[in-house]
Amino acid sequence: MHEIILHYYDMSPYAEKVRLMFGLKGLPWRSVQIPIIMPKPDLTELTGGFRRTPVMQIGADIYCDTKACARALERLHPKPSLFPDGNPATVWGLSRWAETSFMMAVTVFLGTGGLFDEAFIEDRKKMAPGVDFSKAGEVVPAKLLQLRANLDLLEEQLADGRLFLLGNVPSLADLSAYHPHMFLKFHPTAKTLLESFERVQAWMQRVGTIGHGERTELASSDAIDIARNASPATIECDESTLPDGLAVGAPVVVVPEEPGSGIVSGTLLASDVQEIAIRRQSERAGELVVHFPREDYLVVATG
Ligand SMILES: N[C@@H](CCC(=O)N[C@@H](CS)C(=O)NCC(=O)O)C(=O)O
């Protein structure tokens, strides 16, 4: 099997979620540092235009969005599981709710200023042209109150003394809830807020000790060579799960519903109920299969 490669920048909270997946599963992986703002030429060469962070690569298979990374890792390395007690809907649902803290925290940082430089802010403005960044300052107190509400619910969830959110072993829900709150430590007011939740603090410490598995560095150009010299993994076709009106081989675009993520075009491959897979040709990396979760991503015919 090809090595697992993660394309990300160190400050990315969502990248922390995937690094913890490697830690939980005890996996070795290669770390490729990408730019924090556009352009990201080596990354988009692989994804076909998707720019969000992180992106996971295994040979010529490219996984966009941490939800697609989680599903792929669980399929390829089932033990220890990201869903140790089953309850998949609970784990995914809890993950989604906990990650609402991410944009709250980003707004607090943008509204307060100081953490991000001008180039970063300009880049993110282009990503979300519908958002009025000048208003972020006005909503900082309200966002801190929303964060407090999320933290309070986590504290309540941990009130019976359990070690992790859904019991005494960690699940994907812990990793999803950890990364946006870890980020709060970089903001003085948010840090003080976080410190007022004792059980959450102790739980974060436990999640942090899961670690990142075994990381070694890799240059982005080497990751492209690895993709070019690999063939995408074969995907079993189950035609009944294809969306109405779309056939395998049809030209499609994948449209992320999170603004400014980047639209990717290719031809539809056998995809399953929870995953979209498309084939695309890259000039420098050859034939690739790019994977997305169904959640938050639309697949639309273009032919
Ligand atoms: N739903 C995505 C969200 C990822 C996300 O928003 N990541 C942030 C960084 S933590 C990002 O992409 N920022 C813009 C960028 O890096 O270009 C996922 O789960 O992977």
The ligand as an SDF file (V2000), in Angstrom:
LIG
                    3D

 20 19  0  0  0  0  0  0  0  0999 V2000
  -15.1280   20.8580    5.7670 N   0  0  0  0  0  0  0  0  0  0  0  0
  -13.7140   20.9970    5.6120 C   0  0  0  0  0  0  0  0  0  0  0  0
  -13.2520   22.2720    6.3020 C   0  0  0  0  0  0  0  0  0  0  0  0
  -11.7590   22.5000    6.2050 C   0  0  0  0  0  0  0  0  0  0  0  0
  -11.3870   23.9630    6.4210 C   0  0  0  0  0  0  0  0  0  0  0  0
  -12.2250   24.8590    6.4300 O   0  0  0  0  0  0  0  0  0  0  0  0
  -10.0960   24.1950    6.6250 N   0  0  0  0  0  0  0  0  0  0  0  0
   -9.5990   25.5460    6.7260 C   0  0  0  0  0  0  0  0  0  0  0  0
   -8.2540   25.5230    7.4420 C   0  0  0  0  0  0  0  0  0  0  0  0
   -8.3500   24.7800    9.0490 S   0  0  0  0  0  0  0  0  0  0  0  0
   -9.3410   26.0670    5.3300 C   0  0  0  0  0  0  0  0  0  0  0  0
   -9.4510   25.3130    4.3880 O   0  0  0  0  0  0  0  0  0  0  0  0
   -9.0020   27.3390    5.1590 N   0  0  0  0  0  0  0  0  0  0  0  0
   -8.7150   27.8670    3.8670 C   0  0  0  0  0  0  0  0  0  0  0  0
   -7.4500   27.3580    3.2590 C   0  0  0  0  0  0  0  0  0  0  0  0
   -6.6420   26.6840    3.9250 O   0  0  0  0  0  0  0  0  0  0  0  0
   -7.2280   27.6310    2.0760 O   0  0  0  0  0  0  0  0  0  0  0  0
  -13.0230   19.7650    6.1620 C   0  0  0  0  0  0  0  0  0  0  0  0
  -13.6000   19.0780    7.0310 O   0  0  0  0  0  0  0  0  0  0  0  0
  -11.9310   19.4250    5.6860 O   0  0  0  0  0  0  0  0  0  0  0  0
  1  2  1  0
  2  3  1  0
  2 18  1  0
  3  4  1  0
  4  5  1  0
  5  6  2  0
  5  7  1  0
  7  8  1  0
  8  9  1  0
  8 11  1  0
  9 10  1  0
 11 12  2  0
 11 13  1  0
 13 14  1  0
 14 15  1  0
 15 16  2  0
 15 17  1  0
 18 19  2  0
 18 20  1  0
M  END
$$$$
